[in-house]
Amino acid sequence: MRKRAVLLAFTLVPLLFQSVRAQIQEMKLLNAPVDISKDFKDFSNTYYLADSLKSFNPATGTGELVYKRHNYVTRQAFNNMLGTLRAVAANEFPTTEYAASPSLPFSIQFVSDKTVRIRTVSGFQARPEQESLMLMNGKAPVNKSSWKYSKLKGAHRYTSASGSVTVFEYPWRVEIRDPQGKLLTKTIHHVDNADSTYTPVLPFSYVRRAADYSRSMNAAFALSPGEKIFGCGESFTSLDKRGQKVVLWADDANGVQNETMYKPIPFFMSSRGYGMFMHTSTPITCDFGKYFSGVNSLMIGDDELDLFVFLGEPKEVLNEYTNLTGKASMPPLWSFGFWMSRITYFSEQDGREVAANLRKHNIPADVIHYDTGWFTTDWRTDYKFAPDRFANPAKLMSDLKKDGFRVSLWQLPYFTPQNTLFNDLVQKNLVVKDAKGNLPFEDAVLDFSNPTAVKWYQDKIAGLLKLGVGAIKVDFGEAAPDNGLYHSGRTGFYEHNLYPLRYNKAVADITRQTNGENIIWARSAWAGSQRYPLHWGGDAANTNTAMAAELRGGLSLGLSGFSFWSHDVGGFVQKTPEDLYERWAAFGFLSSHTRSHGMPPKEPWEYSPQFLNYFRQVAEMRYKLMPYIYAQAKDCTQRGLPMLRALFVEYPNDPGAWQVDDQYLFGGDMLVAPLMEHVAERDVYLPGGQWIDYQTGQVYQQGWNKIKAGTVRAVILVRNGAVIPHIKLAQSTSRMDWTALELVSYSTAPNAEGLVCLPNDNVLHKVSLNGIKLQQDPYAGKIKWTVRAHK
């Protein structure tokens, strides 16, 4: 018996370890990103592969698509086990009631001459189509007049000036080509890889889960050699997503150096000349050639596919995408000034002292931000100033505004059990519930899908704005319960990613209604959030690698339709080392918006006298550049462009521009290469011709150059032929004299041009110079112009 017991123990121990290992692998922590890709590799599930067109009406672009049923089966060869797809018969009973190979609706629609909409479903849709919060005006326009139809043998082709879309009947494919006929991408059919590779590749298809019969789509498209992929939101990994698997699920990333995202956006663009928007709020896993280098698998949690494809160069793709989902509104002038913050100021006296010190040390600034400490209890959001520390909040706002400061306030939409608002919110059913009707979390999470909850919340925010508060920090928003039940009637599977957009909109709408200004300061986002500027880059570490990752995140978000973006200058987590703070300040003051924030101290006078002088110099540079910044911002809102711009957006025909992720264009005419390490110079790639050093006046040629930073610790260059408008230094944007502007020509030739926009009318004008002579005054003498050549 003892021998049998020992043998049994030796047998059970490996099984026990295997069981524990399996549990660890399946362990899901609260709000961990939902990666649905595993459902497309599950042997218990059933897979339906898009096979052929059963019918198609060219006039309406609608038809039916036949899907062939498959399961995974194993195949062993030479001690290697492979999972492959095999066609199977139906497994339902009664056999007369269910189709083995269903024919399901499919359509091609046209939004513009550059935008195509592809729609398919995986089964009966009981829910009527509703307006979408992600789309401008709730729905996509239809404009098929610019597309011409022609019938081909076994295919249907639509052509516009921007390219062509061809739908093949069998094997079913959708091919997308440019105007010259070059293939941009195409859907993947099962036959495409059946004989050409031993690797099992899942083609365009949908999965039906054995666990609950839910379905999700896999939109599989071809990738070409050398093709690069960009976008997907504020992603901190390598800027080019080719070869990566990207999970689109809003998450508190707890930093900027991992693969999770505060701001996932279901949109990307390709270096090949197209972009795609996956119109859904469900979790998405994009395999951009990671598993199989020639296939882009867009695994979409939804049981229907609604995919917009945009044709053209990066600027055109961004313009089309933001025409569909909305362009950023223009933030107020004061928001472009410097925001001074730390975690946290606790009292009226703190704010007054910080404001006084900014003016005492001549640091230009426009905003004092109160983070988590303005309530009676730190972090406990009740929308009330602590009465023992804020004697008269309205007077504080008024006094600071007279001195050129606005006030920004932190808050979040989660309410702890000790919060005085907790019981009221629960009793009024204004929070997300679970399947039993309880709370999914310890905290009560405000349900922004409930109009009554939005009204309750906006009344609280309006009360603060009426006191004179300038902006609300829209923090968190990434943790809407994925197992929650929402007032919309949907679960967190559909509402989790939509929560940031609802949250952004609620604050932006009431801010605009109350004070007429378009401004929030938000951390989380989803498609459409770009309409509600602005967003910042989360909790970066105080390191060189965090600074580099922060820049990649900002560039990536800009390639996802966001014009405005900021970040915590110097990093968030600890006291910033002085050298890093200097280099990061140059990057921060040359971003669309600038805020110093994080663990104290952040105030420049808390560092060395040398640092204080340096910080003042960088801040002054930004304030003198305010006419350039404001005009470029206005241009971005009209064309869907980012202020922090990847080089290839302006120079798509320069192969080198697609390779660079540690420098950027600041607007259309300035190039910034931050110092990511403690160095005095760095290699800088210059696209498109000559560039002139903003600090020294030295001229550099296109290509790679080793360039020394100036007294501002970054390489800052101006495009040859650009006019950069400046204004006389003021300590606040409210004290700037916009009736006297200086136009500085950065040109090796007589002619130069630039943009000017005055805050009083927000109309964008072009200015042209011939030498130091203004060619035509767009303001007809209302502006006193000073014109000079760069030094």
C-alpha positions in Angstrom: 0.0 0.0 0.0 2.9 2.4 0.9 4.4 1.8 -2.6 1.1 2.5 -4.3 0.7 5.7 -2.2 4.1 6.9 -3.2 3.5 6.1 -6.8 0.1 7.9 -6.7 1.8 10.9 -5.1 4.4 11.0 -7.9 1.6 10.8 -10.4 -0.5 13.5 -8.8 2.3 16.1 -8.2 2.9 16.8 -11.9 -0.9 17.0 -12.4 -1.2 19.4 -9.5 1.6 21.6 -10.9 -0.1 21.6 -14.3 -3.4 22.6 -12.7 -1.8 25.5 -10.8 0.0 26.6 -13.9 -3.2 26.6 -15.9 -5.0 28.6 -13.2 -2.2 31.2 -13.2 -2.3 31.4 -17.0 -6.1 32.0 -16.8 -5.9 34.4 -13.9 -7.5 37.8 -14.8 -7.0 40.7 -12.5 -9.6 43.4 -12.2 -9.9 45.5 -15.4 -7.1 43.5 -17.1 -7.3 44.2 -20.9 -9.6 41.8 -22.7 -7.6 40.0 -25.4 -10.1 38.1 -27.5 -7.4 36.6 -29.8 -7.4 33.4 -27.7 -11.0 32.8 -28.8 -9.8 32.4 -32.3 -7.5 29.6 -31.3 -9.9 27.6 -29.2 -10.6 24.0 -30.3 -14.0 24.0 -28.7 -15.2 26.9 -30.9 -16.7 26.9 -34.4 -15.3 29.1 -37.2 -17.1 30.4 -40.2 -14.9 31.4 -43.1 -16.1 34.0 -45.6 -16.3 32.0 -48.9 -18.5 33.5 -51.7 -21.1 36.0 -52.7 -24.5 34.4 -52.9 -26.1 37.6 -54.2 -25.2 41.2 -54.8 -27.0 44.3 -55.9 -24.5 46.8 -57.4 -26.9 49.7 -57.2 -27.3 49.4 -53.4 -23.9 47.7 -52.7 -25.7 45.1 -50.7 -25.8 41.3 -50.9 -25.3 38.1 -49.0 -22.0 36.4 -48.1 -21.7 32.6 -47.6 -19.7 31.4 -44.7 -18.3 27.8 -44.6 -18.2 26.1 -41.2 -14.8 24.8 -39.9 -13.3 23.5 -36.7 -9.8 23.2 -35.5 -8.4 19.6 -35.7 -4.9 18.3 -34.8 -2.3 17.0 -37.2 0.9 15.3 -36.0 4.0 15.1 -38.1 7.4 14.1 -36.8 6.5 14.7 -33.2 5.1 18.2 -34.0 1.4 18.8 -33.3 -0.4 21.4 -35.4 -3.9 22.8 -35.2 -5.5 23.3 -38.5 -8.9 24.2 -39.8 -11.1 21.6 -41.4 -14.6 21.9 -43.0 -17.2 20.2 -40.8 -20.9 19.4 -41.0 -23.5 21.1 -38.8 -23.8 20.0 -35.2 -27.2 21.4 -34.3 -30.4 19.5 -33.9 -32.9 19.5 -35.4 -30.8 19.5 -38.5 -33.6 21.1 -40.5 -33.5 24.3 -38.5 -30.0 25.6 -38.7 -27.7 26.3 -41.7 -24.3 24.6 -41.9 -23.1 27.4 -44.1 -25.1 30.5 -43.4 -25.7 33.3 -45.9 -25.5 36.6 -44.1 -25.8 40.3 -45.1 -22.8 42.1 -46.5 -22.6 45.6 -47.9 -20.3 48.2 -49.5 -21.2 51.9 -48.9 -19.4 55.1 -49.9 -19.0 58.0 -47.5 -16.8 60.2 -49.8 -14.5 59.7 -52.8 -11.8 58.6 -50.3 -13.9 56.7 -47.7 -15.5 53.2 -48.1 -17.6 51.4 -45.5 -17.6 47.6 -45.4 -20.2 45.9 -43.2 -20.9 42.3 -42.4 -22.7 40.4 -39.7 -22.3 37.0 -38.1 -26.0 36.4 -37.4 -29.4 37.8 -36.8 -29.4 41.4 -35.5 -32.3 42.0 -33.2 -31.2 45.4 -31.9 -32.2 48.2 -34.3 -29.4 50.4 -35.6 -28.9 53.4 -33.4 -27.0 56.6 -33.6 -23.3 56.2 -32.7 -21.6 58.5 -30.2 -18.3 57.8 -32.1 -19.6 59.4 -35.3 -20.2 63.1 -36.0 -24.0 63.7 -36.0 -24.5 60.1 -34.9 -24.2 58.5 -38.3 -22.0 58.4 -41.4 -23.0 60.4 -44.5 -23.5 58.6 -47.8 -22.0 59.9 -51.0 -21.8 57.4 -53.8 -22.0 59.8 -56.6 -18.2 60.1 -56.9 -17.9 56.3 -57.4 -18.5 54.7 -60.8 -19.6 51.0 -61.1 -18.4 48.5 -63.6 -19.2 44.8 -63.9 -16.2 42.5 -64.3 -16.3 38.7 -64.9 -17.0 37.3 -61.5 -16.5 40.7 -59.8 -18.0 44.1 -59.1 -15.7 47.2 -59.2 -16.3 50.7 -57.9 -13.9 53.5 -58.9 -13.3 57.1 -57.8 -10.5 59.6 -58.3 -8.9 58.2 -55.1 -8.8 54.5 -56.1 -10.9 51.4 -56.6 -12.8 48.8 -54.6 -13.4 45.4 -56.2 -15.7 42.7 -54.8 -14.9 39.2 -56.1 -17.7 36.6 -56.0 -15.5 33.5 -55.5 -13.2 33.3 -53.8 -14.8 36.2 -52.0 -12.4 39.0 -51.7 -12.5 42.8 -51.4 -9.5 44.4 -53.1 -8.6 48.0 -52.5 -6.3 49.8 -55.0 -4.9 53.2 -55.5 -5.7 55.3 -58.6 -2.7 53.8 -60.5 -4.0 50.3 -59.8 -1.4 49.4 -57.1 -2.9 46.9 -54.6 -3.1 48.5 -51.2 -4.7 45.6 -49.3 -7.3 42.9 -49.7 -9.3 40.5 -47.6 -7.8 37.1 -47.0 -9.7 34.0 -48.2 -9.0 30.5 -47.0 -7.5 29.5 -50.4 -4.9 32.3 -50.2 -2.9 30.4 -47.6 -4.1 26.8 -47.9 -1.5 25.7 -50.3 1.2 28.5 -50.0 2.2 27.9 -46.4 2.3 25.2 -43.7 1.3 27.9 -41.1 -2.4 27.7 -40.2 -3.7 31.2 -40.9 -7.3 32.1 -40.0 -8.8 34.0 -43.0 -11.7 36.6 -43.0 -14.2 34.9 -40.7 -16.1 34.9 -37.5 -16.0 32.7 -34.4 -18.9 31.1 -32.6 -17.9 30.3 -29.0 -19.0 27.0 -27.6 -19.2 28.5 -24.1 -22.1 30.9 -24.8 -22.7 31.0 -28.5 -21.5 34.6 -28.7 -19.8 35.6 -31.9 -16.9 37.9 -32.9 -15.5 38.9 -36.2 -12.0 38.4 -37.6 -11.4 40.9 -40.5 -8.2 39.5 -42.1 -6.4 41.7 -44.6 -3.1 41.3 -46.5 0.1 43.1 -45.5 2.7 44.0 -48.1 6.5 43.8 -47.8 7.9 46.9 -46.1 4.4 48.1 -45.0 4.2 50.0 -41.8 1.3 50.5 -39.5 0.7 53.5 -37.2 -2.0 54.7 -34.8 -4.2 52.7 -32.4 -4.2 55.5 -29.9 -1.7 56.6 -27.3 0.5 53.6 -27.6 3.9 53.7 -25.9 5.5 50.8 -27.7 7.4 51.2 -31.0 5.7 53.7 -33.2 5.4 51.3 -36.1 2.9 48.6 -35.1 3.9 46.2 -37.8 4.9 42.9 -36.1 3.0 43.8 -32.9 -0.2 42.5 -31.3 -2.2 45.5 -30.0 -5.1 45.1 -27.6 -7.6 48.0 -27.7 -9.0 48.1 -24.2 -9.0 51.3 -22.0 -6.8 50.6 -19.1 -5.0 52.5 -16.3 -1.6 51.9 -17.8 0.2 52.9 -14.6 2.9 54.5 -16.6 4.0 55.0 -20.1 6.4 52.1 -20.7 4.2 49.1 -21.2 1.8 47.9 -23.9 -1.5 48.9 -22.1 -3.2 52.2 -23.0 -5.1 55.0 -21.3 -6.3 56.0 -24.8 -6.8 53.1 -27.2 -8.4 54.2 -30.5 -9.7 51.7 -33.0 -8.1 53.4 -36.0 -4.8 53.0 -37.8 -3.1 54.1 -41.0 -0.7 52.3 -43.3 2.4 53.6 -45.1 0.9 52.0 -48.2 -1.7 54.7 -48.5 -4.8 53.7 -46.5 -6.3 53.8 -43.0 -9.0 51.8 -41.2 -11.5 52.6 -38.5 -13.1 49.7 -36.7 -16.4 51.2 -35.7 -17.2 49.4 -32.4 -16.7 49.9 -28.7 -16.0 46.2 -28.0 -12.6 44.9 -27.2 -10.4 44.5 -30.2 -7.1 42.6 -30.7 -5.1 43.7 -33.8 -2.4 41.3 -34.9 -0.4 43.4 -37.3 1.6 40.5 -38.8 2.9 39.3 -35.5 1.6 35.7 -35.8 1.9 35.6 -39.6 3.9 38.4 -41.3 1.7 38.7 -44.4 -1.7 39.0 -42.6 -3.3 41.8 -40.6 -5.9 40.2 -38.3 -8.4 42.6 -36.8 -10.2 40.5 -34.2 -13.2 42.5 -33.2 -15.3 41.5 -30.2 -18.5 42.7 -31.9 -20.8 40.2 -33.7 -20.9 42.5 -36.7 -18.1 44.2 -38.6 -18.4 47.9 -39.4 -15.2 49.0 -41.0 -14.3 52.3 -42.7 -11.4 52.3 -45.1 -9.8 55.7 -46.0 -7.6 56.2 -49.1 -4.8 58.6 -49.5 -1.7 60.0 -47.9 -1.5 60.5 -44.1 -2.9 64.0 -44.2 -5.8 62.9 -46.4 -6.5 59.8 -44.2 -6.5 61.9 -41.0 -8.8 64.5 -42.6 -11.3 61.8 -43.8 -11.2 60.0 -40.4 -11.9 63.2 -38.5 -14.5 64.3 -40.9 -16.3 61.1 -39.9 -15.6 61.0 -36.1 -15.1 64.8 -35.5 -12.3 67.3 -35.4 -11.0 68.9 -32.3 -12.7 72.1 -31.3 -10.4 75.1 -30.7 -9.4 75.4 -27.0 -9.3 78.9 -25.4 -6.1 80.9 -25.7 -5.3 80.7 -22.0 -5.1 76.9 -22.2 -2.0 77.2 -24.4 -0.2 79.0 -21.5 1.8 77.2 -18.8 -0.1 75.0 -16.2 1.6 74.9 -12.8 0.8 71.9 -10.7 1.9 69.2 -8.3 0.2 66.4 -6.5 -1.2 68.3 -4.7 -1.9 71.9 -3.5 -4.2 71.7 -0.5 -5.5 75.2 0.2 -6.4 78.6 -1.0 -3.1 79.8 0.5 -1.1 77.2 -1.5 -2.6 78.5 -4.8 -2.1 82.1 -3.9 1.6 81.5 -3.0 2.3 79.5 -6.2 0.7 82.3 -8.3 2.7 84.9 -6.4 6.0 83.0 -6.9 5.3 82.5 -10.6 5.0 86.3 -10.9 7.8 87.0 -8.5 10.2 84.9 -10.6 8.8 86.0 -13.9 7.8 82.6 -15.0 5.0 83.2 -17.6 2.0 81.1 -16.6 -1.8 80.9 -17.0 -3.1 78.1 -14.9 -2.9 76.9 -11.3 -4.1 73.3 -11.0 -5.5 71.8 -7.8 -5.1 68.0 -7.9 -6.6 65.6 -5.4 -6.4 67.8 -2.2 -9.1 70.5 -2.5 -11.8 68.4 -0.9 -12.2 68.0 2.9 -10.7 64.5 2.5 -7.9 64.0 0.0 -9.1 61.9 -3.1 -12.7 61.8 -1.8 -14.6 63.6 -4.6 -17.6 65.5 -3.3 -17.3 68.6 -5.5 -16.9 70.9 -2.5 -13.9 73.0 -1.5 -12.8 72.1 2.0 -14.3 75.0 4.0 -11.5 75.1 6.6 -8.9 75.6 3.8 -10.8 77.6 1.2 -12.6 80.6 2.9 -14.0 82.0 -0.3 -13.4 79.9 -3.5 -15.2 82.4 -5.7 -13.0 85.2 -4.6 -9.9 83.0 -5.0 -10.9 82.4 -8.7 -11.6 86.1 -9.2 -8.4 87.3 -7.7 -6.3 84.8 -9.6 -8.1 85.7 -12.9 -7.3 89.3 -12.3 -3.6 88.3 -12.1 -3.9 86.3 -15.4 -4.6 82.8 -13.9 -7.3 80.3 -14.4 -7.9 77.4 -12.0 -8.1 73.8 -13.0 -9.6 71.2 -10.6 -9.1 67.4 -10.3 -12.0 64.9 -9.9 -13.0 61.4 -10.9 -16.3 59.5 -11.4 -15.7 56.8 -8.8 -17.2 57.2 -5.3 -15.8 55.4 -2.3 -18.2 53.9 0.3 -17.2 56.7 2.7 -18.1 59.4 0.2 -21.2 61.4 1.3 -22.5 61.0 -2.2 -22.2 57.2 -2.3 -25.6 56.3 -0.9 -27.5 58.9 -2.9 -26.0 57.7 -6.1 -26.8 54.1 -5.4 -30.4 54.8 -4.2 -31.1 56.8 -7.3 -29.7 54.1 -9.6 -27.2 56.4 -11.2 -24.3 53.9 -11.0 -23.3 50.7 -12.8 -24.7 47.5 -11.4 -23.8 43.9 -11.6 -26.1 41.0 -12.7 -27.7 40.8 -9.2 -28.2 44.5 -9.0 -25.3 45.1 -6.6 -22.1 47.1 -7.3 -19.4 45.3 -9.3 -16.7 47.1 -7.3 -16.2 48.5 -3.9 -16.7 52.0 -5.4 -19.8 53.3 -7.0 -19.1 54.0 -10.7 -21.2 56.7 -12.2 -23.1 55.4 -15.2 -22.7 57.9 -18.0 -25.0 55.9 -20.3 -27.8 57.1 -18.0 -29.0 60.7 -19.0 -30.2 61.2 -15.4 -26.7 60.4 -14.1 -25.1 62.8 -16.6 -27.5 65.5 -15.5 -26.7 64.9 -11.8 -23.0 65.0 -12.6 -23.1 68.0 -14.8 -25.0 70.0 -12.2 -22.0 69.3 -9.8 -19.5 70.4 -12.4 -21.5 73.5 -13.4 -21.5 74.6 -9.8 -17.7 74.7 -9.8 -17.5 76.4 -13.2 -19.9 79.1 -12.0 -17.6 79.8 -9.1 -15.0 80.7 -11.8 -13.1 77.5 -12.3 -11.6 77.4 -15.7 -11.2 73.7 -16.5 -12.0 70.3 -15.0 -9.4 67.5 -14.9 -11.2 64.4 -16.3 -9.1 61.9 -14.6 -9.4 58.1 -14.7 -12.3 56.7 -16.7 -10.5 53.5 -17.8 -12.1 51.1 -15.2 -15.8 50.9 -16.2 -16.8 47.4 -15.1 -16.6 44.9 -18.0 -19.1 42.7 -16.2 -21.4 45.6 -15.3 -24.9 46.2 -16.5 -25.5 49.7 -17.8 -28.6 51.9 -18.3 -28.0 51.6 -22.0 -29.1 48.0 -21.7 -25.6 46.7 -22.6 -22.9 45.1 -20.7 -19.4 46.4 -20.1 -18.3 44.3 -23.1 -19.8 47.2 -25.2 -19.7 50.0 -22.6 -16.2 49.8 -21.1 -14.4 51.4 -24.0 -17.2 53.8 -24.7 -17.1 55.1 -21.0 -14.1 57.5 -21.6 -15.9 59.1 -24.6 -19.1 59.5 -22.6 -17.1 61.0 -19.7 -15.1 63.4 -21.9 -18.3 64.5 -23.6 -20.2 65.1 -20.3 -17.6 67.5 -19.0 -16.9 69.2 -22.3 -20.6 69.9 -22.9 -21.3 71.4 -19.5 -18.0 73.5 -19.7 -19.0 74.9 -23.0 -22.6 75.5 -21.9 -21.5 77.2 -18.7 -18.5 79.4 -19.8 -18.5 79.1 -23.6 -15.1 77.5 -23.7 -13.9 74.1 -25.2 -11.6 72.7 -22.6 -11.1 69.6 -20.5 -8.0 67.9 -19.2 -8.5 64.2 -19.7 -6.5 61.0 -19.4 -8.8 58.4 -21.0 -10.2 58.4 -24.5 -11.9 56.4 -27.3 -12.7 57.2 -30.9 -14.5 60.6 -31.0 -12.8 61.9 -27.9 -10.6 64.2 -30.0 -13.7 66.4 -30.3 -13.2 67.3 -26.7 -9.7 68.7 -26.2 -7.5 68.1 -24.5 -5.8 64.9 -23.2 -2.6 64.3 -21.4 -0.2 61.4 -21.3 -0.6 59.7 -17.9 1.8 58.9 -15.1 5.3 58.8 -16.6 8.3 57.7 -14.6 11.1 60.3 -14.1 13.5 58.6 -16.5 15.0 59.0 -19.9 13.2 56.0 -21.2 9.9 57.3 -19.9 10.5 60.6 -21.7 11.2 58.8 -25.0 8.1 56.6 -24.5 5.9 59.6 -23.7 6.9 61.1 -27.0 6.0 57.9 -28.9 2.6 57.9 -27.2 2.0 61.5 -28.2 3.0 60.9 -31.8 0.8 57.7 -31.9 -2.2 59.6 -30.5 -1.7 62.3 -33.1 -1.7 59.7 -35.7 -5.1 58.6 -34.3 -7.0 61.9 -35.0 -6.0 63.9 -31.9 -4.9 67.5 -32.5 -4.0 68.4 -28.9 -2.0 66.5 -26.3 0.1 67.2 -23.3 2.2 65.3 -20.7 3.6 65.8 -17.2 6.8 67.7 -17.8 9.6 66.0 -16.0 7.6 62.8 -15.2 5.1 62.1 -12.5 6.3 59.5 -10.0 9.2 61.1 -8.1 11.1 64.3 -7.7 12.5 65.0 -11.2 16.3 65.0 -11.5 17.3 68.5 -12.6 19.1 67.5 -15.8 16.0 65.5 -16.9 13.7 68.3 -16.0 15.7 70.7 -18.2 15.6 68.4 -21.2 11.9 67.5 -20.7 11.0 71.2 -20.3 12.2 71.8 -23.8 10.0 69.0 -25.1 7.1 70.1 -22.8 7.1 73.7 -23.8 7.1 72.7 -27.4 4.0 70.6 -27.2 0.5 71.7 -27.9 -0.1 72.3 -24.2 2.3 72.4 -21.2 1.9 71.3 -17.6 4.4 70.5 -14.9 2.8 68.0 -12.6 3.7 65.1 -10.3 5.3 64.4 -7.0 6.7 67.6 -5.4 8.6 69.6 -5.9 7.7 70.7 -9.4 7.9 74.4 -9.0 11.1 75.7 -10.7 12.1 77.9 -7.7 12.4 74.7 -5.7 15.5 73.8 -7.7 18.8 75.5 -8.2 19.1 79.2 -9.3 20.6 78.0 -12.6 17.6 75.8 -13.2 15.1 78.6 -12.4 16.8 80.8 -14.9 16.8 78.1 -17.5 13.1 77.2 -16.9 12.2 80.9 -17.3 14.0 81.1 -20.6 12.1 78.1 -22.0 8.8 79.4 -20.8 9.5 82.8 -22.3 10.3 81.1 -25.6 6.9 79.5 -25.7 5.1 82.7 -24.8 6.9 84.6 -27.5 5.9 81.9 -30.0 2.2 82.1 -29.0 1.0 83.5 -32.3 2.7 80.6 -34.1 1.2 78.0 -31.6 -2.3 79.5 -31.9 -2.3 79.7 -35.7 -1.0 76.1 -36.0 -3.6 74.9 -33.5 -6.3 76.5 -35.6 -5.0 74.9 -38.7 -5.0 71.5 -36.9 -8.7 71.9 -36.0 -9.6 72.5 -39.6 -7.7 69.6 -41.1 -7.6 67.0 -38.4 -3.9 67.3 -38.0 -1.9 66.9 -34.8 0.2 69.7 -33.3 2.8 67.0 -32.3 3.3 65.6 -35.7 5.2 62.5 -37.0 7.6 63.6 -39.8 5.9 61.4 -42.4 2.6 63.3 -42.1 4.2 66.3 -43.8 6.8 64.3 -45.9 5.1 61.0 -46.9 7.4 60.6 -50.0 10.6 60.7 -47.9 11.4 57.1 -46.8 13.5 58.3 -43.9 10.6 60.2 -42.4 8.8 57.0 -41.7 11.6 55.6 -39.6 11.9 58.3 -36.9 10.1 58.2 -33.6 12.2 60.4 -31.3 11.7 63.8 -33.0 8.6 65.5 -34.3 7.2 68.5 -36.1 5.7 71.1 -33.9 2.9 72.3 -36.2 3.9 72.4 -39.9 7.0 74.6 -39.8 9.1 73.7 -36.7 11.0 70.5 -36.0 12.0 69.5 -32.5 14.5 66.8 -31.6 14.5 66.4 -27.8 17.6 65.3 -25.9 16.7 61.9 -24.5 20.0 61.5 -22.6 22.5 63.8 -20.9 24.2 64.8 -24.1 24.9 68.1 -25.8 24.2 67.0 -29.4 22.3 64.3 -31.2 21.7 62.8 -34.7 18.7 64.5 -36.3 16.9 63.4 -39.5 15.8 66.3 -41.6 13.2 65.7 -44.4 12.3 67.7 -47.4 15.1 70.2 -47.9 16.9 72.8 -45.8 16.3 73.6 -42.1 17.4 76.6 -40.1 18.4 76.4 -36.4 15.9 78.4 -34.4 18.5 79.2 -31.8 21.7 79.8 -33.8 20.5 80.5 -37.4 22.7 77.8 -38.8 21.4 76.1 -42.0 21.3 72.3 -42.3 20.7 70.1 -45.3 18.2 67.3 -45.8 19.2 63.9 -44.3 21.1 62.9 -41.2 22.9 65.7 -39.3 24.7 65.7 -36.0 23.4 68.9 -34.3 24.3 70.6 -31.0 21.4 71.8 -28.9 21.2 75.5 -28.1 20.8 77.1 -24.7 17.3 75.6 -24.8 18.3 71.9 -24.4 16.8 70.5 -27.6 17.4 70.8 -31.3 14.8 73.2 -32.6 14.7 73.9 -36.4 12.5 75.9 -38.7 11.6 74.8 -42.3 13.4 76.9 -44.9 10.8 79.3 -46.4 8.7 79.6 -43.2 7.5 82.7 -41.5 7.2 82.3 -37.7 5.0 84.9 -36.0 6.1 86.2 -32.5 4.5 88.4 -29.9 6.0 90.6 -27.2 6.6 88.7 -24.0 3.9 88.8 -21.4 3.5 87.0 -18.1 0.0 85.7 -19.1 -1.8 85.2 -22.4 -4.5 87.6 -21.0 -1.9 90.4 -21.1 -0.6 89.9 -24.6 -0.9 92.7 -27.1 -2.2 91.0 -30.3 -2.3 94.3 -32.2 1.5 94.2 -32.5 3.1 91.1 -34.0 6.6 90.3 -35.3 7.0 88.2 -38.4 10.4 86.4 -38.6 11.5 85.0 -41.9 13.4 81.8 -41.9 14.4 81.6 -45.5 17.5 81.4 -47.7 15.4 82.9 -50.5 13.4 86.2 -50.6 10.0 84.6 -50.3 8.6 83.1 -47.2 5.1 82.4 -45.8 3.3 81.4 -42.6 0.0 81.4 -40.8 -1.6 83.9 -38.4 -4.8 83.6 -36.4 -6.0 86.2 -33.9 -7.9 84.9 -30.8 -10.6 87.6 -31.1 -11.9 86.2 -34.4 -10.3 82.7 -34.8 -9.9 83.2 -38.6 -6.8 81.7 -40.1 -4.8 83.8 -42.5 -1.8 83.3 -44.6 1.0 85.9 -44.5 3.7 86.1 -47.3 7.0 88.0 -47.2 9.3 89.1 -49.9 12.5 89.8 -48.0 11.3 91.8 -45.0 8.3 93.3 -46.8 4.8 92.0 -46.1 3.2 91.2 -49.4 -0.4 91.8 -48.4 -1.8 92.7 -45.0 -4.7 90.3 -44.2 -5.8 92.6 -41.4 -5.9 95.8 -43.4 -3.8 97.9 -41.1 -5.4 96.7 -37.8 -2.1 95.0 -36.8 1.2 96.8 -36.3 3.6 94.4 -38.1 7.3 94.2 -37.4 9.2 92.1 -40.0 12.7 90.8 -39.8 14.9 88.0 -41.0 16.2 85.4 -38.6 19.5 86.0 -37.0 
